[in-house]
Amino acid sequence: MSRGLLVLDTGETRRYDPPAWVGVLVVVADGELELETVHGHRRRFGHGSVLALSGLPLRLLRAVTPTTLIILSRR
C-alpha cells in the first residue's frame, strides 16, 4: 500500500479524474473538503472523514479551508 499527501489551499480545486481514484481511500487529515457533483450538488467533509471516491458522479474537489488529504492506494 502506498501513502501520499495532497495539500490544498483555501478555494483550490482539483478536477475529478475517475481512473485516478480507483482503489484509493482519502482521509481528511486537516481542514474541510467539498465535493461537487456533475449536477452541481455539494457536500462537505471535515477532519477525520474517510472517503472512497471511485465511481462517483463528481466534477471537482474543492478546499473550503486549507486542507490536507492523506491518500492511501493499493497501487
Backbone as CSV, one residue per row, in Angstrom:
resi,resn,N_x,N_y,N_z,CA_x,CA_y,CA_z,C_x,C_y,C_z
1,MET,0.850,-1.177,0.000,0.000,0.000,0.000,0.890,1.232,0.000
2,SER,0.542,2.199,-0.821,1.303,3.445,-0.840,0.498,4.558,-0.170
3,ARG,1.220,5.552,0.293,0.595,6.670,1.007,1.183,7.974,0.487
4,GLY,0.321,8.951,0.296,0.769,10.265,-0.141,-0.067,11.349,0.493
5,LEU,0.371,12.573,0.336,-0.360,13.727,0.852,-0.758,14.636,-0.305
6,LEU,-1.928,15.213,-0.190,-2.379,16.233,-1.124,-2.761,17.433,-0.265
7,VAL,-2.049,18.542,-0.447,-2.299,19.762,0.329,-2.928,20.790,-0.601
8,LEU,-4.076,21.305,-0.182,-4.822,22.278,-0.981,-5.014,23.565,-0.185
9,ASP,-4.812,24.703,-0.826,-5.079,25.996,-0.203,-6.575,26.291,-0.261
10,THR,-7.018,27.207,0.555,-8.422,27.619,0.558,-8.864,28.000,-0.851
11,GLY,-9.974,27.404,-1.288,-10.532,27.695,-2.607,-9.902,26.925,-3.755
12,GLU,-8.807,26.227,-3.502,-8.149,25.461,-4.567,-9.023,24.279,-4.970
13,THR,-9.061,24.010,-6.259,-9.880,22.907,-6.770,-9.026,21.917,-7.553
14,ARG,-9.539,20.707,-7.640,-8.966,19.659,-8.495,-10.104,19.018,-9.261
15,ARG,-9.936,18.926,-10.566,-10.945,18.231,-11.382,-10.951,16.753,-11.004
16,TYR,-12.133,16.176,-11.005,-12.278,14.767,-10.698,-11.856,13.941,-11.911
17,ASP,-10.899,13.058,-11.719,-10.390,12.164,-12.757,-10.711,10.736,-12.311
18,PRO,-11.809,10.139,-12.804,-12.272,8.846,-12.292,-11.204,7.752,-12.183
19,PRO,-10.366,7.517,-13.198,-9.383,6.438,-13.071,-8.373,6.661,-11.933
20,ALA,-8.118,7.907,-11.590,-7.133,8.206,-10.548,-7.587,7.779,-9.162
21,TRP,-8.884,7.559,-8.974,-9.410,7.250,-7.645,-9.759,5.784,-7.434
22,VAL,-9.533,4.945,-8.424,-9.811,3.505,-8.283,-8.839,2.905,-7.272
23,GLY,-9.363,2.209,-6.281,-8.538,1.564,-5.264,-7.894,2.522,-4.281
24,VAL,-8.470,3.717,-4.139,-7.887,4.749,-3.284,-8.849,5.122,-2.157
25,LEU,-8.299,5.290,-0.963,-9.044,5.863,0.158,-8.449,7.230,0.460
26,VAL,-9.316,8.169,0.818,-8.894,9.528,1.138,-9.292,9.812,2.578
27,VAL,-8.349,10.282,3.368,-8.623,10.683,4.748,-8.397,12.190,4.847
28,VAL,-9.400,12.901,5.343,-9.246,14.339,5.549,-8.482,14.511,6.862
29,ALA,-7.193,14.811,6.752,-6.331,14.933,7.929,-6.489,16.289,8.594
30,ASP,-6.797,17.306,7.793,-6.933,18.655,8.323,-7.768,19.473,7.346
31,GLY,-8.584,20.368,7.862,-9.358,21.259,7.010,-10.719,20.698,6.652
32,GLU,-11.265,21.228,5.553,-12.593,20.826,5.096,-12.599,20.726,3.574
33,LEU,-13.039,19.577,3.086,-13.080,19.295,1.650,-14.530,19.310,1.185
34,GLU,-14.758,19.939,0.043,-16.084,19.959,-0.555,-16.034,19.184,-1.874
35,LEU,-16.990,18.291,-2.057,-17.121,17.548,-3.310,-18.309,18.106,-4.068
36,GLU,-18.116,18.341,-5.358,-19.200,18.856,-6.197,-19.518,17.835,-7.276
37,THR,-20.804,17.490,-7.410,-21.216,16.501,-8.399,-21.381,17.147,-9.769
38,VAL,-21.543,16.326,-10.767,-21.766,16.814,-12.126,-23.095,17.564,-12.233
39,HIS,-23.987,17.376,-11.254,-25.288,18.051,-11.235,-25.258,19.321,-10.384
40,GLY,-24.081,19.663,-9.831,-23.942,20.887,-9.061,-24.197,20.758,-7.569
41,HIS,-24.536,19.563,-7.093,-24.736,19.361,-5.656,-23.381,19.357,-4.957
42,ARG,-23.352,19.882,-3.737,-22.105,19.953,-2.974,-22.287,19.327,-1.603
43,ARG,-21.194,18.690,-1.134,-21.203,18.081,0.196,-19.828,18.294,0.807
44,ARG,-19.796,18.672,2.083,-18.536,18.955,2.771,-18.162,17.847,3.738
45,PHE,-16.844,17.625,3.827,-16.294,16.608,4.713,-15.135,17.214,5.490
46,GLY,-15.152,17.015,6.806,-14.131,17.605,7.662,-13.139,16.597,8.188
47,HIS,-12.321,17.079,9.113,-11.259,16.293,9.748,-11.765,14.917,10.178
48,GLY,-11.020,13.887,9.800,-11.348,12.521,10.180,-12.232,11.781,9.196
49,SER,-12.797,12.474,8.219,-13.638,11.804,7.222,-12.788,10.869,6.373
50,VAL,-13.340,9.699,6.075,-12.683,8.720,5.209,-13.584,8.531,3.994
51,LEU,-13.025,8.743,2.810,-13.808,8.739,1.579,-13.244,7.770,0.547
52,ALA,-14.130,7.096,-0.162,-13.782,6.303,-1.345,-14.454,7.023,-2.514
53,LEU,-13.679,7.607,-3.406,-14.215,8.465,-4.459,-14.416,7.752,-5.793
54,SER,-14.067,6.501,-5.873,-14.164,5.746,-7.121,-15.620,5.578,-7.556
55,GLY,-15.869,5.853,-8.834,-17.176,5.594,-9.416,-18.264,6.590,-9.058
56,LEU,-17.911,7.705,-8.467,-18.905,8.703,-8.099,-19.091,9.725,-9.227
57,PRO,-20.300,10.309,-9.324,-20.552,11.304,-10.376,-20.051,12.690,-9.952
58,LEU,-18.753,12.802,-9.726,-18.177,14.055,-9.257,-17.614,14.877,-10.402
59,ARG,-17.587,16.188,-10.178,-16.988,17.118,-11.135,-15.668,17.650,-10.595
60,LEU,-15.667,17.986,-9.274,-14.431,18.510,-8.707,-14.381,18.379,-7.199
61,LEU,-13.149,18.530,-6.686,-12.872,18.575,-5.256,-12.415,19.994,-4.964
62,ARG,-12.900,20.571,-3.848,-12.559,21.955,-3.507,-12.202,22.032,-2.027
63,ALA,-11.148,22.761,-1.711,-10.768,23.001,-0.325,-11.535,24.215,0.185
64,VAL,-12.336,24.016,1.230,-13.092,25.115,1.825,-12.159,25.937,2.719
65,THR,-11.259,25.245,3.399,-10.220,25.833,4.241,-8.908,25.190,3.801
66,PRO,-7.761,25.639,4.294,-6.529,24.904,3.974,-6.738,23.429,4.368
67,THR,-6.515,22.528,3.430,-6.888,21.127,3.620,-5.726,20.206,3.283
68,THR,-5.536,19.216,4.142,-4.538,18.174,3.907,-5.264,16.842,3.807
69,LEU,-5.031,16.152,2.701,-5.636,14.837,2.477,-4.546,13.785,2.504
70,ILE,-4.807,12.681,3.196,-3.938,11.516,3.149,-4.529,10.590,2.098
71,ILE,-3.718,10.228,1.115,-4.164,9.373,0.010,-3.558,7.992,0.209
72,LEU,-4.417,6.994,0.372,-3.975,5.603,0.548,-4.367,4.810,-0.685
73,SER,-3.387,4.144,-1.282,-3.622,3.428,-2.534,-3.064,2.016,-2.467
74,ARG,-3.758,1.086,-3.108,-3.276,-0.298,-3.200,-2.204,-0.429,-4.256
75,ARG,-2.046,0.586,-5.103,-1.082,0.526,-6.205,0.323,0.757,-5.725
